[in-house]
Amino acid sequence: MLRNTKFKLTCEKKLNIGYFGGSITDGTGASDAEKTSYRALVTEWFRKTYPDAEIGSFNASIGGTGTGYGAFRCDRDLLSRDPDLVFIEYCVNDFGDSYDHVLPQAEAIIRKIRKTRPLADIVAVVSTDEDVAAAMGAGRDYESRDAMLTVAHRYGVPSTDPGCAILFGVIRAGGDWSVLAPDGSHPSDVGHAIMADVITTRISELLEKSESIAAPEPHALPEPLCPGVLDGATMTECRDIKGLRMNGFRIVPSEDSRYSEILESDSVGDSFSFDFEGPVLGLIWAGGCVNGDVRVTVDGGEPVNVRSWDHVVRSFHKMQAALFMKGLDPTVPHRAEVVVIHQYTDEETPVSYVRIGAILTA
């Protein structure tokens, strides 16, 4: 239930809402993301329903990303802004990934929130798109949804599925997605309004059923579902990387406002090395002509080749997470080396770059 949210609204009369997800939550498809997206409409519902309360909200969503990236950026982008209520929407962007892969990533996000903001309530939001609907129609499971809902049940997190309402609307329109989601993925203003209506109806029910309490109560933190869950996942930006040594790589200003600087190379053979701790290692590809492959070696061990190529990245700027080392000894410090081993060029992309926004460890 949402007992702490109810207390914040009716007693403290103050609530800070955080939205954490992908492009649908970011507001893509809406004519004005700050007015007609589902998150804007949900926030406005709170303000109209509780006019005596001070309702604040912030958007911590990034398009084209899922729980894998979310787990590592949760501290910086979400928890640092002290949310009292968090809406999480990642199922569509995680679609195509396996249940066993999504489960620990989703659990890491929930556990991070529970540890850092134990009084904060969480609501899991399930959306859909044309690809998900087609796959389910062909008999495939929506594994990313199932994983998120498994974690939600474990941690007592309520959920809402506005994706079903979107899908039913499309079915009633004879399978035509053009009105509710013209590109097949991102809701139009009409689609965002449908999502907001489903979510606020669910929130209203949850608040009504939530008992009144004399003071906010911390949520329980049960034993994790997944051994070695990455609830210690963290992201280190370029300026904070320990022991950084560059050979050909350079630190340049970032095109993404979320990162002040990135590591960049445009030549095969360029490398950089650094120190880190923990059993897991990864990185953030900083989008925009990111077409190179790198070889990563930890402590002089067996190298791992990592490919950054993504045909979509050439057309717009986005960040992507890549995890490539797991099971490292967490009790000793490590040193990693990253070497550019291949670059892809064509008429559309005459210059190929390797751009790295941050190092991921856990």
C-alpha positions as CSV (number, residue, x, y, z in Angstrom):
1,M,0.0,0.0,0.0
2,L,1.0,3.7,0.1
3,R,0.7,4.5,3.8
4,N,3.7,6.8,3.9
5,T,2.5,8.7,0.8
6,K,-0.9,9.1,2.4
7,F,0.8,10.5,5.6
8,K,2.9,12.9,3.5
9,L,-0.1,14.1,1.6
10,T,-2.5,14.5,4.5
11,C,-0.3,15.2,7.5
12,E,2.9,16.7,6.3
13,K,1.2,18.1,3.2
14,K,4.3,17.7,1.1
15,L,5.3,15.1,-1.4
16,N,8.3,14.7,-3.8
17,I,7.7,12.4,-6.7
18,G,10.4,10.8,-8.8
19,Y,9.9,9.2,-12.2
20,F,12.5,6.5,-13.2
21,G,12.3,4.8,-16.5
22,G,12.8,5.0,-20.3
23,S,11.6,7.2,-23.1
24,I,7.9,6.6,-22.4
25,T,8.3,8.1,-18.9
26,D,10.6,10.7,-20.3
27,G,7.6,11.9,-22.3
28,T,8.6,10.9,-25.9
29,G,5.5,11.0,-28.1
30,A,3.8,13.7,-26.1
31,S,3.4,17.1,-27.7
32,D,4.8,18.7,-24.5
33,A,6.6,16.3,-22.2
34,E,6.2,18.7,-19.2
35,K,2.4,19.1,-19.8
36,T,0.9,16.1,-21.7
37,S,3.1,13.1,-20.8
38,Y,1.7,10.6,-18.4
39,R,4.2,11.7,-15.7
40,A,3.1,15.3,-16.0
41,L,-0.5,14.3,-15.9
42,V,0.0,12.1,-12.8
43,T,1.8,15.0,-11.0
44,E,-1.1,17.3,-12.0
45,W,-3.6,14.8,-10.6
46,F,-1.8,14.9,-7.2
47,R,-1.9,18.7,-7.2
48,K,-5.6,18.9,-8.0
49,T,-6.5,16.0,-5.7
50,Y,-4.5,17.4,-2.8
51,P,-4.6,21.2,-3.3
52,D,-3.3,21.9,0.2
53,A,-0.2,19.8,-0.3
54,E,3.1,21.0,-1.9
55,I,3.6,18.5,-4.7
56,G,7.1,18.4,-6.3
57,S,8.3,16.1,-9.0
58,F,11.4,15.4,-11.1
59,N,12.2,13.3,-14.2
60,A,15.0,10.8,-13.8
61,S,14.3,8.9,-17.0
62,I,16.5,8.3,-20.0
63,G,15.2,7.1,-23.3
64,G,16.5,3.8,-24.7
65,T,17.7,2.5,-21.4
66,G,16.6,-0.3,-19.1
67,T,17.2,-1.7,-15.6
68,G,20.8,-2.6,-16.4
69,Y,21.7,1.1,-16.7
70,G,19.2,2.1,-14.1
71,A,20.7,0.1,-11.4
72,F,24.1,1.9,-11.8
73,R,22.7,5.4,-12.1
74,C,20.0,5.1,-9.5
75,D,22.0,6.7,-6.7
76,R,23.0,9.8,-8.8
77,D,19.9,10.4,-10.8
78,L,17.1,9.3,-8.5
79,L,18.1,8.9,-4.9
80,S,20.2,12.1,-4.7
81,R,17.0,14.0,-5.2
82,D,15.2,12.6,-2.1
83,P,12.0,11.1,-3.6
84,D,9.1,10.3,-1.3
85,L,7.2,8.3,-4.1
86,V,8.9,6.6,-7.0
87,F,7.3,5.4,-10.3
88,I,9.5,2.8,-12.1
89,E,8.8,2.0,-15.8
90,Y,11.4,-0.2,-17.6
91,C,9.5,-3.2,-18.9
92,V,9.3,-2.2,-22.5
93,N,13.0,-1.3,-22.7
94,D,13.9,-4.5,-21.1
95,F,11.7,-6.5,-23.4
96,G,13.8,-9.1,-25.3
97,D,16.1,-9.6,-22.3
98,S,15.6,-12.8,-20.3
99,Y,13.8,-13.1,-17.0
100,D,16.9,-14.3,-15.2
101,H,18.9,-11.3,-16.5
102,V,16.3,-8.6,-15.7
103,L,15.4,-10.0,-12.3
104,P,18.7,-9.1,-10.5
105,Q,18.8,-5.7,-12.2
106,A,15.2,-4.8,-11.2
107,E,15.9,-6.1,-7.7
108,A,19.0,-3.9,-7.4
109,I,17.0,-0.8,-8.1
110,I,14.3,-1.7,-5.6
111,R,16.9,-2.6,-2.9
112,K,18.8,0.7,-3.5
113,I,15.7,2.7,-3.0
114,R,14.7,0.7,0.1
115,K,18.2,1.1,1.7
116,T,18.7,4.8,0.9
117,R,15.1,6.0,1.2
118,P,13.4,3.4,3.5
119,L,10.3,5.6,3.9
120,A,9.8,6.1,0.2
121,D,6.9,4.3,-1.5
122,I,7.4,2.7,-4.9
123,V,5.0,1.9,-7.7
124,A,5.9,-0.4,-10.6
125,V,4.5,0.8,-14.0
126,V,4.0,-1.7,-16.8
127,S,3.7,-0.3,-20.4
128,T,3.6,-2.0,-23.8
129,D,4.3,-1.3,-27.4
130,E,3.7,-2.8,-30.8
131,D,6.7,-5.2,-30.7
132,V,5.7,-6.5,-27.2
133,A,2.1,-6.9,-28.4
134,A,3.1,-8.8,-31.5
135,A,5.5,-11.1,-29.6
136,M,2.8,-11.9,-27.0
137,G,0.3,-12.5,-29.8
138,A,2.8,-15.0,-31.2
139,G,2.9,-16.8,-27.8
140,R,6.1,-15.3,-26.3
141,D,6.2,-14.4,-22.7
142,Y,6.7,-10.8,-21.5
143,E,9.7,-11.8,-19.4
144,S,10.8,-8.4,-18.4
145,R,7.4,-7.6,-17.0
146,D,7.3,-10.9,-15.2
147,A,10.7,-10.2,-13.6
148,M,9.7,-6.7,-12.5
149,L,6.4,-8.0,-11.0
150,T,8.2,-10.8,-9.2
151,V,10.5,-8.3,-7.6
152,A,7.6,-6.0,-6.8
153,H,5.7,-8.8,-5.0
154,R,8.8,-9.8,-3.0
155,Y,9.2,-6.2,-1.7
156,G,5.6,-5.3,-1.3
157,V,5.6,-2.8,-4.2
158,P,2.2,-2.2,-5.8
159,S,2.0,-2.2,-9.6
160,T,-0.2,-0.8,-12.3
161,D,-0.5,-1.8,-16.0
162,P,-1.5,1.0,-18.2
163,G,0.0,-0.9,-21.1
164,C,-3.1,-3.2,-21.0
165,A,-5.3,-0.1,-21.5
166,I,-3.2,1.0,-24.5
167,L,-3.3,-2.5,-26.0
168,F,-7.1,-2.7,-25.6
169,G,-7.5,0.7,-27.2
170,V,-5.5,-0.5,-30.2
171,I,-7.5,-3.7,-30.4
172,R,-10.7,-1.7,-30.4
173,A,-9.2,0.4,-33.2
174,G,-8.8,-2.8,-35.3
175,G,-5.1,-3.0,-34.5
176,D,-4.3,0.5,-35.6
177,W,-1.6,2.0,-33.4
178,S,-1.6,5.4,-35.1
179,V,-3.8,7.3,-32.6
180,L,-2.4,5.9,-29.3
181,A,1.2,5.4,-30.4
182,P,2.0,6.6,-33.9
183,D,5.5,5.1,-34.0
184,G,4.3,1.9,-32.4
185,S,6.2,2.6,-29.2
186,H,5.7,6.0,-27.8
187,P,2.2,7.2,-26.7
188,S,0.6,10.2,-28.3
189,D,-1.1,12.7,-26.0
190,V,-4.1,10.5,-26.2
191,G,-2.0,7.5,-25.2
192,H,-0.3,9.3,-22.4
193,A,-3.7,10.5,-21.0
194,I,-4.9,6.8,-21.0
195,M,-1.8,5.8,-19.1
196,A,-2.3,8.6,-16.6
197,D,-5.9,7.7,-16.0
198,V,-5.1,4.1,-15.3
199,I,-2.2,5.0,-13.0
200,T,-4.2,7.7,-11.0
201,T,-7.1,5.4,-10.7
202,R,-4.8,2.8,-9.2
203,I,-3.1,5.3,-6.9
204,S,-6.5,6.5,-5.7
205,E,-7.5,3.0,-4.8
206,L,-4.2,2.3,-3.0
207,L,-4.4,5.5,-1.0
208,E,-8.0,4.8,0.0
209,K,-7.1,1.3,1.2
210,S,-3.9,2.5,3.0
211,E,-4.5,2.9,6.7
212,S,-3.7,6.1,8.5
213,I,-0.5,6.1,10.5
214,A,0.9,8.4,13.2
215,A,4.3,8.6,11.5
216,P,6.0,7.3,8.4
217,E,7.2,3.7,8.7
218,P,10.3,2.3,7.1
219,H,9.7,-0.5,4.6
220,A,11.0,-4.0,5.3
221,L,14.1,-5.2,3.4
222,P,13.8,-8.9,3.0
223,E,16.6,-11.2,1.9
224,P,17.4,-10.8,-1.8
225,L,15.8,-13.1,-4.4
226,C,19.1,-13.2,-6.4
227,P,22.4,-14.2,-5.0
228,G,25.0,-11.5,-5.5
229,V,22.3,-8.9,-6.4
230,L,24.0,-5.7,-7.5
231,D,22.6,-3.4,-4.9
232,G,26.1,-1.9,-4.5
233,A,26.1,-0.9,-8.2
234,T,27.7,2.4,-8.8
235,M,28.9,4.7,-11.6
236,T,32.1,6.6,-11.7
237,E,32.4,9.5,-14.1
238,C,35.6,10.2,-15.9
239,R,37.0,12.9,-13.6
240,D,36.7,10.5,-10.6
241,I,38.2,7.4,-12.1
242,K,41.0,6.2,-9.9
243,G,44.5,5.8,-11.3
244,L,43.5,6.9,-14.8
245,R,46.3,6.7,-17.4
246,M,45.5,7.5,-21.0
247,N,47.4,6.6,-24.2
248,G,45.6,8.2,-27.1
249,F,42.3,8.6,-25.3
250,R,41.4,12.2,-24.2
251,I,38.8,13.7,-21.9
252,V,36.4,16.0,-23.8
253,P,33.2,17.8,-22.9
254,S,30.1,15.6,-23.1
255,E,27.1,16.3,-25.4
256,D,24.9,14.7,-22.8
257,S,24.0,17.1,-19.9
258,R,24.1,14.2,-17.5
259,Y,27.8,13.9,-17.9
260,S,30.2,16.8,-17.8
261,E,33.1,14.9,-19.6
262,I,33.7,11.7,-21.5
263,L,36.7,9.6,-22.6
264,E,37.1,9.7,-26.4
265,S,39.3,8.0,-29.0
266,D,39.2,7.9,-32.8
267,S,42.2,5.5,-33.4
268,V,42.7,1.8,-33.2
269,G,45.4,1.1,-30.6
270,D,44.4,3.9,-28.2
271,S,44.1,2.7,-24.6
272,F,43.4,3.8,-21.1
273,S,43.8,2.0,-17.8
274,F,42.4,2.5,-14.3
275,D,42.0,1.0,-10.8
276,F,38.7,-0.3,-9.4
277,E,37.2,-2.5,-6.7
278,G,34.4,-5.0,-6.7
279,P,33.2,-8.2,-8.5
280,V,31.7,-6.5,-11.5
281,L,33.0,-4.2,-14.2
282,G,31.3,-2.4,-17.1
283,L,31.1,0.9,-18.9
284,I,28.7,3.4,-20.3
285,W,29.0,4.0,-24.1
286,A,28.4,7.7,-24.8
287,G,26.3,7.8,-28.0
288,G,27.0,9.7,-31.2
289,C,29.1,7.9,-33.9
290,V,30.1,5.3,-31.3
291,N,31.3,2.5,-33.6
292,G,34.4,0.9,-32.1
293,D,35.3,-2.3,-30.5
294,V,37.5,-2.5,-27.4
295,R,39.4,-5.2,-25.6
296,V,39.2,-5.2,-21.8
297,T,41.7,-6.9,-19.6
298,V,41.6,-7.1,-15.8
299,D,44.7,-7.8,-13.8
300,G,46.4,-9.2,-16.9
301,G,43.9,-12.0,-17.2
302,E,41.9,-13.3,-20.2
303,P,40.8,-10.4,-22.4
304,V,37.2,-9.7,-23.3
305,N,36.1,-8.0,-26.5
306,V,33.3,-5.6,-26.2
307,R,31.4,-4.1,-29.2
308,S,29.8,-0.7,-29.1
309,W,28.3,-0.7,-32.5
310,D,24.6,0.2,-32.7
311,H,23.0,1.4,-35.9
312,V,20.6,3.6,-34.0
313,V,23.4,5.4,-32.1
314,R,24.5,7.0,-35.3
315,S,21.2,8.9,-35.6
316,F,21.0,10.4,-32.1
317,H,22.8,10.8,-28.9
318,K,22.1,8.3,-26.1
319,M,23.9,6.3,-23.3
320,Q,24.1,2.6,-23.1
321,A,25.4,0.3,-20.4
322,A,27.6,-2.7,-21.1
323,L,28.6,-5.2,-18.4
324,F,31.4,-7.5,-19.4
325,M,33.2,-8.8,-16.2
326,K,31.5,-10.6,-13.4
327,G,32.7,-12.8,-10.6
328,L,35.9,-10.9,-9.8
329,D,37.4,-11.1,-6.4
330,P,35.7,-8.4,-4.3
331,T,38.4,-8.5,-1.6
332,V,41.3,-7.2,-3.6
333,P,41.8,-4.1,-5.8
334,H,41.9,-4.5,-9.6
335,R,43.4,-2.8,-12.5
336,A,41.8,-2.8,-15.9
337,E,43.0,-1.8,-19.4
338,V,40.8,-0.8,-22.3
339,V,42.2,-0.9,-25.8
340,V,40.5,0.1,-29.1
341,I,40.8,-2.9,-31.4
342,H,38.4,-2.1,-34.3
343,Q,36.4,0.8,-35.7
344,Y,33.5,0.8,-38.2
345,T,33.3,3.5,-40.9
346,D,31.0,4.0,-43.9
347,E,29.6,6.9,-45.9
348,E,27.2,7.8,-43.1
349,T,29.9,7.7,-40.5
350,P,33.3,8.6,-42.0
351,V,34.9,9.1,-38.6
352,S,34.4,6.4,-35.9
353,Y,34.8,7.0,-32.2
354,V,34.9,5.2,-29.0
355,R,33.3,7.4,-26.4
356,I,32.9,6.3,-22.7
357,G,30.8,8.2,-20.3
358,A,31.5,6.4,-17.0
359,I,32.9,3.2,-15.5
360,L,30.4,0.8,-13.8
361,T,31.4,-1.3,-10.8
362,A,29.5,-3.2,-8.1
